[in-house]
């Protein structure tokens, strides 16, 4: 089989639009993907567009963490109370947690490297870009969106930046867990006491085990909202350039060594 024919058959499309999701193929830095998997298992896979795999790892992390009291033990360890950390930690499921945690880091790094290869092939072959998807349930389309607005909305409430990108499944998943974390950690109650200057009461009502889930989710959604909006805009520019070149550029128009030749 000729090489060009083989490339054409195996080249992935550069995006996939559904009514609920906007999944795109673009270059990713494997070390950053792996770092997010270190911060919270599943985040690296979400960045790769592997939503169900990522969500499964996130739920696994939450359930095992809650049962083993890992977050609470970490707080005691960081404050130098090693004995309390040992007394709090439940080791019965901890040995199941470690292999899955390490697998998530390795698998997200490996997936990033492989998808980067597929991206380069798709760019060489200039595979099609889907402009819009429409059916009786709604419409989704590529357009220019502001990374700054995505960043700002994600700062207000985690998930709104993803919603702005038309990533509905990831958005509601993030929102659901954010509400659960805030409710069980008593975050808002503690925040109100903090504003009133009652630091002792604020510390007393906070549930550390649930509270420590919030920073990872919060900063991840802010990061994803900004960076993925930038990548969506790049794909939109490519689609517009291809459309203009196909429909309006003269077939005699060429670019040769920096000079326009007609």
For each residue, the residues with C-beta under 8 A, 3 or more apart:
1: 5 6
2: 5 6
3: 6 7
4: 7 8
5: 1 2 8 9
6: 1 2 3 9 10
7: 3 4 10 11 121 124 125
8: 4 5 11 125
9: 5 6
10: 6 7 121
11: 7 8 118 121 122 124 125 127
12: 25 118 119 121 122 127
13: 16 25 122 127 128 129 130
14: 24 25 119 122 123 127 128 129 235 238
15: 22 23 24 25 129 130 142 235
16: 13 21 23 24 130
17: 21 22 23 130 132 133 140 141 142
18: 21 133 140
19: 133 135 137 138 139 140 168
20: 140 166 167 168 169
21: 16 17 18 51 140 166 167 168 169 170
22: 15 17 140 142 165 166 167 232
23: 15 16 17 49
24: 14 15 16 49 228 231 232 235
25: 12 13 14 15 49 115 118 119 122
26: 119 231 234 235
27: 116 119
28: 32 33 47 48 112 115 116
29: 32 33 112
30: 33 34 109 112 113 116
31: 34 35 109
32: 28 29 35 36
33: 28 29 30 36 37 44 47 48 108 109 111 112
34: 30 31 37 38 44 105 106 108 109 112
35: 31 32 38 39 44
36: 32 33 39 40 43 44 47 108 220 223
37: 33 34 40 41 42 43 44 45 104 105 108 109
38: 34 35 105
39: 35 36 43 216 220
40: 36 37 43 58 61 216 217 220
41: 37 57 58 60 61 100 101 104 105
42: 37 45 46 53 54 55 56 57 58 60 61 104
43: 36 37 39 40 46 47 54 58 216 220
44: 33 34 35 36 37 47 48 54 104 105 108 109 111 112
45: 37 42 48 50 51 53 54 57 104 107 108 111
46: 42 43 49 50 51 54 55 58 170 220 224
47: 28 33 36 43 44 108 224 228
48: 28 33 44 45 54 108 111 112 115
49: 23 24 25 46
50: 45 46 53 54 111
51: 21 45 46 54 55 169 170
52: 55 56
53: 42 45 50 56 57
54: 42 43 44 45 46 48 50 51 57 58
55: 42 46 51 52 58 59 173
56: 42 52 53 59 60
57: 41 42 45 53 54 60 61 100 104
58: 40 41 42 43 46 54 55 61 62 177
59: 55 56 62 63
60: 41 42 56 57 63 64 100
61: 40 41 42 57 58 64 65 97 101
62: 58 59 65 66 177 213
63: 59 60 66 67
64: 60 61 67 68 70 93 94 96 97 100
65: 61 62 68 69 70 71 97 209 213
66: 62 63 69 209
67: 63 64 90 92 93
68: 64 65 73 89 90 91 92 93 94 97
69: 65 66 72 73 88 89 90 209
70: 64 65 73 74 89 94 97
71: 65 74 75 208 209 210 211 212 213
72: 69 75 76 88 208 209
73: 68 69 70 76 77 85 86 88 89
74: 70 71 77 78 85 212
75: 71 72 78 79 208 212
76: 72 73 79 81 82 84 85 88
77: 73 74 80 81 82 85
78: 74 75
79: 75 76
80: 77
81: 76 77 84 85
82: 76 77 85 86
83: 86 87
84: 76 81 87 88
85: 73 74 76 77 81 82 88 89
86: 73 82 83 89
87: 83 84
88: 69 72 73 76 84 85
89: 68 69 70 73 85 86 94
90: 67 68 69 93 94
91: 68 94 95
92: 67 68
93: 64 67 68 90 96 97
94: 64 68 70 89 90 91 97 98
95: 91 98 99
96: 64 93 99 100
97: 61 64 65 68 70 93 94 100 101
98: 94 95 101 102
99: 95 96 102 103
100: 41 57 60 64 96 97 103 104
101: 41 61 97 98 104 105
102: 98 99 105 106
103: 99 100 106 107
104: 37 41 42 44 45 57 100 101 107 108
105: 34 37 38 41 44 101 102 108 109
106: 34 102 103 109 110
107: 45 103 104 110 111
108: 33 34 36 37 44 45 47 48 104 105 111 112
109: 30 31 33 34 37 44 105 106 112 113
110: 106 107 113 114
111: 33 44 45 48 50 107 108 114 115
112: 28 29 30 33 34 44 48 108 109 115 116
113: 30 109 110 116 117
114: 110 111 117 118
115: 25 28 48 111 112 118 119
116: 27 28 30 112 113 119 120
117: 113 114 120 121
118: 11 12 25 114 115 121 122
119: 12 14 25 26 27 115 116 122 123
120: 116 117 123 124
121: 7 10 11 12 117 118 124 125
122: 11 12 13 14 25 118 119 125 126 127
123: 14 119 120 126
124: 7 11 120 121
125: 7 8 11 121 122
126: 122 123 242
127: 11 12 13 14 122
128: 13 14
129: 13 14 15 142 235 238 239 242
130: 13 15 16 17 133 142
131: 141 142 239
132: 17 139 140 141 142
133: 17 18 19 130 139 140 141
134: 138 139 140 141
135: 19 138
136:
137: 19
138: 19 134 135
139: 19 132 133 134
140: 17 18 19 20 21 22 132 133 134 166
141: 17 131 132 133 134
142: 15 17 22 129 130 131 132 232 235 236 239
143: 236
144: 233 236
145: 149 150 164 165 229 232 233
146: 149 150 229
147: 150 151 226 227 229 230 233
148: 151 152
149: 145 146 152 153 164
150: 145 146 147 153 154 161 164 165 225 226 228 229
151: 147 148 154 155 161 222 225 226
152: 148 149 155 156
153: 149 150 156 157 160 161 163 164 225
154: 150 151 157 158 159 160 161 162 221 222 224 225 226
155: 151 152 222
156: 152 153 160
157: 153 154 160 175 178
158: 154 161 174 175 178 217 218 221 222
159: 154 162 163 170 171 172 174 175 178 221
160: 153 154 156 157 163 164 171 225
161: 150 151 153 154 158 164 165 221 222 224 225 226 229
162: 154 159 165 167 170 171 174 221 224 225
163: 153 159 160 166 167 168 171
164: 145 149 150 153 160 161 225 229
165: 22 145 150 161 162 225 228 229 232
166: 20 21 22 140 163
167: 20 21 22 162 163 170 171 228
168: 19 20 21 163 171 172
169: 20 21 51 172 173
170: 21 46 51 159 162 167 173 174
171: 159 160 162 163 167 168 174 175
172: 159 168 169 175 176
173: 55 169 170 176 177
174: 158 159 162 170 171 177 178 217 221
175: 157 158 159 171 172 178 179
176: 172 173 179 180
177: 58 62 173 174 180 181 213 217
178: 157 158 159 174 175 181 182 214 217 218
179: 175 176 182 183
180: 176 177 183 184
181: 177 178 184 185 187 210 211 213 214 217
182: 178 179 185 187 188 214
183: 179 180 186
184: 180 181 207 210
185: 181 182 190 206 207 208 209 210 211 213 214
186: 183 189 190 205 206 207
187: 181 182 190 191 206 211 214
188: 182 191 192
189: 186 192 193 205
190: 185 186 187 193 194 202 203 205 206
191: 187 188 194 195 202
192: 188 189 195 196
193: 189 190 196 198 199 201 202 205
194: 190 191 197 198 199 202
195: 191 192
196: 192 193
197: 194
198: 193 194 201 202
199: 193 194 202 203
200: 203 204
201: 193 198 204 205
202: 190 191 193 194 198 199 205 206
203: 190 199 200 206
204: 200 201
205: 186 189 190 193 201 202
206: 185 186 187 190 202 203 211
207: 184 185 186 210 211
208: 71 72 75 185 211 212
209: 65 66 69 71 72 185 212
210: 71 181 184 185 207 213 214
211: 71 181 185 187 206 207 208 214
212: 71 74 75 208 209 215 216
213: 62 65 71 177 181 185 210 216 217
214: 178 181 182 185 187 210 211 217 218
215: 212 218 219
216: 39 40 43 212 213 219 220
217: 40 158 174 177 178 181 213 214 220 221
218: 158 178 214 215 221 222
219: 215 216 222 223
220: 36 39 40 43 46 216 217 223 224
221: 154 158 159 161 162 174 217 218 224 225
222: 151 154 155 158 161 218 219 225 226
223: 36 219 220 226 227
224: 46 47 154 161 162 220 221 227 228
225: 150 151 153 154 160 161 162 164 165 221 222 228 229
226: 147 150 151 154 161 222 223 229 230
227: 147 223 224 230 231
228: 24 47 150 165 167 224 225 231 232
229: 145 146 147 150 161 164 165 225 226 232 233
230: 147 226 227 233 234
231: 24 26 227 228 234 235
232: 22 24 142 145 165 228 229 235 236
233: 144 145 147 229 230 236 237
234: 26 230 231 237 238
235: 14 15 24 26 129 142 231 232 238 239
236: 142 143 144 232 233 239 240
237: 233 234 240 241
238: 14 129 234 235 241 242
239: 129 131 142 235 236 242 243
240: 236 237 243 244
241: 237 238 244 245
242: 126 129 238 239 245 246
243: 239 240 246 247
244: 240 241 247 248 249
245: 241 242 248 249
246: 242 243 249
247: 243 244
248: 244 245
249: 244 245 246 253
250: 253 262
251:
252: 262
253: 249 250 260 261 262
254: 260 261 262
255: 258 259 260 261
256: 259 261
257:
258: 255
259: 255 256
260: 253 254 255
261: 253 254 255 256
262: 250 252 253 254
